[in-house]
Amino acid sequence: MKVSKRLASSAVLSFILVFMLLAAPVSVGAEASKGPALTSPPPQETNTYILGAANKYLYGGNVLIESNGSLKVKCTAETIANQKVESMGIIFTLQRWTGTNWEDGPSVNLSDSNVSNLKGYANFEVKSGYYYRAKAVLWVSQGGIYEQSVVYSNSLLGS
């Protein structure tokens, strides 16, 4: 009798395990749900923030990219000066990974005067299956001095 109780217990446990595995919800990661990539992933070389210690006026800034709906991305950046300056700006450029290098795409320019920081964004359309990143040229101009720095966002797969 002991053997048949063990076999019955094992059978019940096996049934429960199989049922749990089959009934468990399947979750798909965000990257996997976007469809196949058409190129190999780009190298991880993120430089999303700068601190302009060598600059007289350009203090820092940052850039990021995020999905903004189907086949759209939103690039956000900020330029920071250590005082109010005559003018400052952000030049957004959407870049696409070819599998071997980053190619420049469309650009958007933003600028303002007599401010110490400028935060802005640009929306771009993307194609499914390609990796994209934002390139931002952050610049300030004060008293005939022009300073700039280039920052790059993380990359994301267009979907």
LINBEL-V381870 format. One line per field, one symbol per residue. burial: + if it has 9 or more other C-alpha atoms within 8 Angstrom, else -. A space follows every 50 residues. Layout:
burial = ???
//
This chain:
burial = ---------------------------------++-+-+--+----++++ ------+++++++++-++--+++++++++++--+++++++++++++++-- ----------++--++++-+-+++-+-+++++++++++++++----++-- +++++++++
//
